[in-house]
């Protein structure tokens, strides 16, 4: 989780003013109300009552659920969104590199970091780290060899696409520098002297 957090520190999680973070937390999560909520019955399209009754199950945006489920007396209990449920976690554990993560969610990692606080067993954190570390080498290979499989970019979530873009840009800048540099490349003086001393000792 530490490696993923380091990457996200340079991304947009958690950032109240980031558009990406706002979009990520707009995703809905299933939750169940623990108490009656006066005058909010309209949130439940299946009911005509004025109040929202305890036991009512609804899907609400994650940013709202976070507020309702926190504190000493939470108003709701939250269920994990389907992309983080056991069946999907097993798919990622089997072979994360083969998964079209874009279909799991545009902001799989960012949303997962928000959702992880409601997973007491730590399974969501574990699968986020596993997925990221497993796919990272493939992501860097893709950034170095974009011509091999351009369609692979479509399988990346938004964080991976940002990393791919940065990695590909760095590779292009390095290649341009190597091709256009007027400074000849050669071994350092220290290395040359070391080789000479080694050759003398052998002789």
KABELGI-V971195 format. One record per helix or strand. SS is the DSSP state (A for helix, B for strand). FROM is the first residue (numbers start at 1). LEN is the number of residues. If there is no record, write none. Layout:
SS,FROM,LEN / SS,FROM,LEN
//
This chain:
A,2,8 / A,19,6 / B,28,6 / B,37,1 / A,41,3 / B,52,1 / B,57,5 / A,62,7 / B,76,3 / A,82,3 / A,86,13 / A,101,4 / A,108,11 / A,123,22 / A,150,6 / A,158,23 / A,189,14
//
